[in-house]
Structures are given as C-alpha cells and as structure tokens.
C-alpha cells in the first residue's frame, strides 16, 4: 500500500498527464507520417538528403520519447488503480523502433 501512495503523489502518474502524453505522441506520429517524403524516393536523391534524414530522425526520436513517457505514465497509473494496459502507446513504441530500423537501412529510399 505504501508503494501505491508513493506513485500517487507523482505528477507523471496522474491520468490527465498520461492522456496528454498519449495525445502528444499521436500527433507527433501524424507529423512523422507527413514528413515521410523527406526520406522517401523523392527526398533521398537530392543534394540535401543527409539533412532530410536528420530532420526525419529528430521527429522520430521526439515521437519515440513521447510514446515512452506515455507508456511509463500509464503503466505507473495501472499500478495505482488497475487501469487498462496502454495498447496504443505500446504499439507506437514498436512502430517507432521498426521505423528507426527501416530508416537506418535506407529502406524508405527505394
């Protein structure tokens, strides 16, 4: 019971914070999808292709950080009140890792 009290006092484990982080990670993923042409066939065959890749990587890392924070917040909340598992945030973590692997192997620049 004392451990739950410790979690309950942290701001990161408030329900509104987890929801805000999940919303921010979803919007960031939407922006990531919109910036996908930067590393696609059109953006990878230009002289500034390296800058395009770095810009896409920064958006990808921001999306991943927000998703991990959202997952951490919601899993902590789950320990307090038995909330459901954060499937959206967990799936977004996996998608971000897969996107990073594809980006590192130049899979988008076919």
C-alpha positions in Angstrom: 0.0 0.0 0.0 2.9 2.4 0.8 4.3 1.9 -2.7 1.0 2.9 -4.3 1.0 6.1 -2.2 4.5 6.9 -3.5 3.3 6.6 -7.1 0.1 8.5 -6.4 1.9 11.7 -5.4 4.0 11.9 -8.6 2.6 14.2 -11.2 3.7 11.9 -14.1 1.2 9.2 -12.9 -1.8 11.5 -13.0 -4.5 10.3 -15.5 -4.5 13.7 -17.3 -0.7 13.6 -17.8 -0.8 10.2 -19.3 -3.6 11.1 -21.6 -1.9 14.3 -22.7 1.3 12.4 -23.4 -0.6 9.8 -25.4 -2.3 12.6 -27.4 1.0 14.4 -28.0 2.7 11.2 -29.1 -0.2 10.5 -31.5 0.0 14.0 -33.0 3.8 13.7 -33.3 3.3 10.4 -35.1 0.9 12.1 -37.5 3.6 14.7 -38.2 6.2 11.9 -38.7 3.9 10.3 -41.3 3.6 13.7 -43.0 7.4 14.1 -43.1 7.9 10.6 -44.6 8.6 12.0 -48.1 11.8 13.6 -46.7 13.4 10.1 -46.7 11.4 8.5 -49.5 12.5 8.3 -53.1 11.9 12.0 -53.8 13.9 13.2 -50.8 16.7 10.8 -50.8 18.1 11.6 -54.3 18.8 15.3 -53.7 22.0 17.1 -52.5 20.5 17.8 -49.1 19.4 14.2 -48.4 21.5 14.0 -45.3 19.7 17.0 -43.8 16.4 15.4 -44.7 17.4 12.2 -42.9 18.5 14.1 -39.8 15.2 16.1 -39.7 13.2 12.9 -40.0 15.3 11.2 -37.4 14.7 14.1 -34.9 10.9 13.9 -35.4 11.1 10.1 -35.0 13.1 10.5 -31.8 10.6 13.0 -30.4 7.7 10.7 -31.2 9.5 7.8 -29.5 10.3 9.8 -26.4 6.7 11.0 -26.1 5.4 7.5 -26.6 7.8 6.0 -24.0 6.8 8.7 -21.5 3.2 8.0 -22.2 3.7 4.3 -21.7 5.6 4.9 -18.5 2.9 7.2 -17.1 0.1 4.9 -18.0 1.8 1.8 -16.6 2.5 3.6 -13.4 -1.1 4.6 -13.2 -2.1 1.0 -13.9 -0.2 0.0 -10.7 -2.2 2.5 -8.7 -5.8 1.9 -9.8 -5.7 -1.1 -12.2 -6.2 1.0 -15.4 -6.2 -0.9 -18.7 -2.9 -1.6 -20.4 -1.8 1.2 -22.7 -2.0 -0.7 -26.0 -1.8 2.4 -28.2 1.4 3.7 -26.6 2.9 0.2 -26.6 2.1 -0.2 -30.3 3.5 3.2 -31.1 6.8 2.2 -29.3 7.1 -0.8 -31.6 6.2 1.2 -34.7 8.9 3.8 -33.8 11.5 1.1 -33.3 10.6 -0.5 -36.7 10.7 2.8 -38.4 14.1 3.5 -37.0 15.4 0.1 -38.2 14.0 0.8 -41.7 15.5 4.3 -41.7 18.9 3.0 -40.7 18.9 0.5 -43.5 17.7 3.1 -46.1 14.5 1.1 -46.6 12.4 4.2 -47.4 14.7 5.3 -50.2 14.0 2.5 -52.6 
